[in-house]
Amino acid sequence: MGQLSAYTFAVIMSSIGLVAAKSCHTGGVYCGTSLQHRGDYSTKIITNLRAANEPTDAQHISNSLWDCVEHGDISYREFCSLGCHGGDDKDDYCNGSPEQAADEAGDAAEDAGEAAARAVPFMA
């Protein structure tokens, strides 16, 4: 009986860790789609969209931008009319935003640096 209790306790504790791992990270910026992939954020997204007097259709749920606040809660930032970009280790952003331009410029510079590192100098 004591072993069963210890086993049950271990399962419960590991489950708690899994749930916590799915929460957003405080200070992060997420697309609605990214939040839905992290965990069960659909209800929170809909509730917060209603509170902001925004539509709750699939487009607004997926392409809304959110700030992650304490304890995995979210705060509505804006609707991304051109779509929302996310999924990497950086903050998500709206397509067509200054953040997208900066991200693309950084990627281009990184690609140029990698290409230069691979280049073989010409010896005469």
Secondary structure as GFF3:
##gff-version 3
##sequence-region A 1 124
A	DSSP	alpha_helix	2	21	.	.	.	ID=ss1
A	DSSP	beta_strand	29	31	.	.	.	ID=ss2
A	DSSP	alpha_helix	32	38	.	.	.	ID=ss3
A	DSSP	alpha_helix	42	51	.	.	.	ID=ss4
A	DSSP	alpha_helix	58	62	.	.	.	ID=ss5
A	DSSP	beta_strand	64	68	.	.	.	ID=ss6
A	DSSP	three_ten_helix	70	72	.	.	.	ID=ss7
A	DSSP	beta_strand	74	79	.	.	.	ID=ss8
A	DSSP	beta_strand	84	85	.	.	.	ID=ss9
A	DSSP	beta_strand	93	94	.	.	.	ID=ss10
A	DSSP	alpha_helix	98	118	.	.	.	ID=ss11
###
